[in-house]
Amino acid sequence: METQMLGLLVGGLFGAALFLGGLADPDKIIGTLRLKDFHAMRTIAVFVIVGMLGFWFLQLAGVANMDLKSANLVAVLVGGALLGIGFGLTGYCPGTGLACAAAGRLDALVTVIGMFFGALAFILLYPLVIEPLDQMMQYGKVTLPEYTSTARGVWVVPIVVGCTLLLYVTRGKKKEV
Amino acid sequence: MQEKVVKKSPLPWWAAGLLLGIVQILAIGLKKPIGVSTQFVVVEGIALHKAAPDYSQNHGVLKNEKYQKLGYGWWLDVGLVAGAFLAALLAGRWRIRKTTIWWQASRGASVRGRMIAGFIGGFLILLGARMAHGCTSGQFASGWAQLSLSVVPFTITLFGFGMLTAFVVYRKIPEIEK
């Protein structure tokens, strides 16, 4: 029961944040991928900085729950590419697709239905195609600092600087489209 | 009336990013980093365990306990839908829409075209997300939060192919509210 309430709470806040923040808006996503509307890119840059610093802080406080994904290079590269093609075609990803369908977008609902077929294809293709790909070039569940034996700050500082630079470069609010 | 101008989001970029980041921090402190796409497979896994138990018990993914019952992740997705619905309603932005402004600008008024593209896109999105062990939430956003090694190759192909596809599909640029 506690699990259920916790999931609903975190999910509810996340869904509201995706919508109010404009990530659950395919026009904002396509605008960013086309480099014509930087709202979504800037939002993501801040999201990355806050999430990364927040995680570090929680880890120092000893209360961070980690959930690392295996760095299986071939599967991650191919999967990222397929997801990217769907992302660039629709302006949706799994979370924002669900959120947009909930906000009344029927095309997003069709995308969500497509996702269920994609999930079925994943299940059916897994034994023959995906599992072999997944077992190629496995680097394990590691963090960048662990993998390179460096301090966390060596990664955090350049990423914060890079995101800030991105925010600076994309600041031209009044620029004509 | 059809919309022709891409409207501003309810929140400015800095507040949007801050809010999303705070929700992520809350999730990491209370349970684990946010992820969305696994549940699509979990729902079908539960159905397959009933319909084809032998197949499912020997399946590399479905045999895991996580794919046999609904748990935290499922409720997170349910909450996500409810949260987005309420937010859209309260912001006065809940509306039935069949296409998008960028799609109309580049591909014309055809709703059917948008729906076909939407279906194919959705198929690729989930297939790709599960192959990569996570989507834009669980792999990208949570990956950067934790500085996971896997986030680097994922980010390169996600945004590389995302931008490439968007540049091919969306040639004409609509008016964007500044």
Interface residues (C-beta under 8 A of the other chain):
Chain A: T3 Q4 M5 L6 G7 L8 L9 V10 G11 G12 L13 F14 G15 A16 A17 L18 F19 L20 G21 G22 L23 A24 D25 P26 D27 K28 I30 G31 L33 R34 L35 K36 D37 F38 H39 R42 T43 I44 A45 V46 F47 V48 I49 V50 G51 M52 G54 F55 F57 L58 V63 A64 N65 M66 D67 L68 K69 S70 A71 N72 L73 A75 V76 L77 V78 G79 G80 A81 L82 L83 G84 I85 G86 F87 G88 L89 T90 G91 Y92 C93 P94 G95 T96 G97 L98 A99 C100 A101 A102 A103 G104 R105 L106 D107 A108 V110 T111 V112 I113 G114 M115 F116 F117 G118 A119 L120 A121 F122 I123 L125 Y126 P127 I130 E131 L133 D134 Y139 G140 K141 V142 T143 L144 P145 E146 Y147 R152 W155 V156 I159 K173 K174 V177
Chain B: V6 K8 S9 P10 L11 W13 W14 A15 A16 G17 L18 L19 L20 G21 I22 V23 Q24 I25 L26 A27 I28 G29 L30 K31 K32 P33 I34 G35 V36 S37 F40 V41 V43 E44 G45 L48 H59 G60 V61 L62 G71 Y72 G73 W74 W75 L76 D77 V78 G79 L80 V81 A82 G83 A84 F85 L86 A87 A88 A91 R93 W94 R95 I96 R97 K98 T99 T100 I101 W102 W103 V111 R114 M115 A117 G118 F119 I120 G121 G122 F123 L124 I125 L126 L127 G128 A129 R130 M131 A132 H133 G134 C135 T136 S137 G138 Q139 A141 S142 G143 W144 A145 Q146 L147 S148 L149 S150 V152 P153 F154 T155 I156 T157 L158 F159 G160 F161 G162 M163 L164 T165 A166 F167 V169 Y170 I173 P174 E175 I176 K178
